[in-house]
Amino acid sequence: MADQIGFSLKKMSRHVAPMLLASGAVFGVMAIGPQVMGVPAMAAEKAYNLPSAKVLAKEPQKLRVAIFAGGCFWGVEGVFSHVKGVRSVQSGYHGGNKDDATYYKVAYGVTQHAEAVRVVYDPKQVRYTDLLQIFFSVTTDPTQLNRQGPDTGPQYRNAIVPLNTEQAKAARAYIAQLKKAKIFERPIVTKIEAYKTFHLAEGYHQDFMFKNPVHPYIVRWDRVKVANLKAMFPQFYRRQPVRN
């Protein structure tokens, strides 16, 4: 019961650390060689070499917006911020009420929100279906239900939030394509959710990976995702991330 309504000790370091960082407090994070606090720098989930989408979204040649939920928004934001053609990435909460859209309420898993990112992109440089391929390949594990990595609960669910019929059509088609290809060892559980209001997360969450490159959580779970983006999608990778 305590795990359902409160923070576990494992989560505490992740949830408390950003507030301490925001307040300027020191909490003893030290980088030593390739490790941070004894955790290997390149230890995280498996990446997948997935095919390009067969069904493309018809997009006007102007800036577009996409929303993705794939676990902790630090890593999802970190990956998309390194994608060419992405103009901005903002961390936030999707799927719940405005009054509940705070980090510490969402973290309890009872607000209906998911940690998510809002991506503004230029279809002339990167298409929506390219973002889908990157999302499923290196950003999230689509076979994990209501969890991602060390984080558990519906607030860390895996979801795509289309903002128009073309995005919805492309998302459904790509998930069907991946299921048919049987690339994953377990069933894909990624949901396609109807858009509700996207609430911007607190300021200290924005650009979190860029601002906190040696944070233990970033090193353990997220840095490798950017490395995989660079290795697997060199045509889309850019060294300097876009910042808010």
Secondary structure, DSSP 8 states (H G I E B T S, - for coil): -HHHHS--HHHHHHHHHHHHHHHT------EETTEETTEETT-----------SS-----SS-EEEEEEESSHHHHHHHHTTBTTEEEEEEEEESS-GGG-SHHHHTTT-SS-EEEEEEEE-TTTS-HHHHHHHIIIII--TT-TTEETTEESGGG-EEEE-SSHHHHHHHHHHHHHHHHHT-SSS----EE-----EEE--GGGTTHHHH-TT-HHIIIIIHHHHHHHHHH-TTTB-SS----
